[in-house]
Amino acid sequence: MGRRRGRAAAHGSPYGQGADRIPAAAELFLPFLDRLVDRLCTAAPDYLVEGELVRPRDVVRIATRHPTRSVFLIRSRPTVHALSEPPGLHPWLQTQPPETAEAVAEEVRAYSGKLAAECQEQGFPCIEVGDRFETAMGEAARALGIEAKSG
């Protein structure tokens, strides 16, 4: 048996590392996203699909089949502390070596930049969450034309 080579193999991800892994994973996720949206449109008038694998270009394509309202949220300057401390998104980072935690924060920063550029290109609202989560959720609700719910 041959040895697996390269950074992706060493870290156990077939997509590589950093922000470049997200578009590769999104391509593989696309058929599932298509099926999910097709099913949701027949089941409910309103629904939310969220995640790093949903890209503006995919929403544009889906919008040719279904009416959509979309907004994208980014964190262009997150720190490890902001990502790991409650109400952070990744409390598991608290148990990781500093270099792993910083690599995750850098991935979020890099992908947020790419996502912001694609949102601008496709004409979607892109909201910076930063350290103001509740405010950003209100902005997102307004961008979608819905009433924000508190608490």
N, C-alpha and C positions, 0 to 999 in steps of 0.2 A: 504494500500500500504506500502511495505517495503521501508526502506531507502537504497539508494545506499551507498556502503561502499568502502573505500580504496582511495588511492591517485588518481588513474585514474578517479574515479567518481567525486571526489572533484574538479578536474581541467577540467572536461568535455571531456576528451580524453579516448576512449575505448582502446587505445594502451598503456597507462601508460605515464610516463614522462621520459625525458632524452634520451640518445642515444639508449636505449632498445626499444623505441617506433618505431624507423625507420625500423628495420627488420620485425616487426609485420605488419606495414603498407605496406612494400614492398611485403610481401606474398599476401596480399589482392589485391595489384596493379598488380601483375604478369599477370593475364589473360588479362588485358587491355594493358599492355606492349607488350605481345605476339601479340595481334590483331593489335596494332599500327604498329609494325615492319613488320608484314605480309603485311599490306596495303601499307606502305611506300615503301617497296621493289618493289612493282609492279608499283608505281607511279613515282619514281625518282631514278636515279642512286646513288645519294648522299643525305644524310639527317643527321640531328643531333637530338638525343634524349638526354636530360639532366635532371637531378634531383636526389635528395637524395634517391629516391626509386629504382633507377637502380643500381644493385649490380653486382660485377664481376661474381659471380656464375650464375646470370641470363644471362649475356652476353655469357658465355661459353655454356649454354644450347641453346640460340638463334643461336649461331654460328654453331650448328649442322644442322640448316635449311637454314641459310642465311650467306653469307660472311659478316664479320664485321671488323671494325677497331675501337678500343676503347682506351680511355685514361680516367683516373679518376683524379679529382682535389680535393685536400684537403686543409684544414686550420687547422693545428695541434696546433697552438698557438695564436688564435685570441683573441683580447681584445674586450670588449664591444664597445669601441670607434671605433676600426677598422670595426666592423660589422655595426655600426649605423650611423657613419658620412659619408656623400657622399665622394667617390662613394661606400660606404658600401652597403652590401646586404640587410640590414634590418633597414631602416630609422625609422620605427615605434618603434624601441627599445628606441629612444630618449624620448618617452612619457611614458615609462614603469617604474615601481619602480626598484630601483637598484638590488634587489634580483631576479627579473624576467629577467632583462637584463643579469645578470651574469649567471643565469641558462641556458639561450640560448647559451651564449659563451661557457659554460662548455659542453653543448650537442654537439656543433660543434667540440670542442676539442676531446671529447670522441669518437664520431663517426668517426672522421678523423683517429684516431688511429686504430679502427677496420677495416676501409676501406683500410688503408695502408697495414695492415697485410693480408687481403684477396686478395688485388692486388698482393702482393708478392707471395702468395700461388698459385694464378691462372696465374701469369706471365704477368700481365698488367702493363703498365706504370702508375705511380702515381706521380703527380706533386704537390708540395707544392706551393700554391698561395701566402700565407703570405701577405705582403704589396706590392707585385710586380705583380699586376694583368696583365698588358700588357706583361711583360716578360714571365709570366706563360702561357699566351695564345699563345705566339710564340713557347714556348716549346711544348705545346699540339699540335699545328699545325704540327710541325716537327715530333713529335711522330706518328701522323696520316698520315704523308707523303703528307701533303697538304701545300699550300702556305698561310702564315698568311696574313691577310688583316689588314691594319692599319686604325685608325681613322674612 
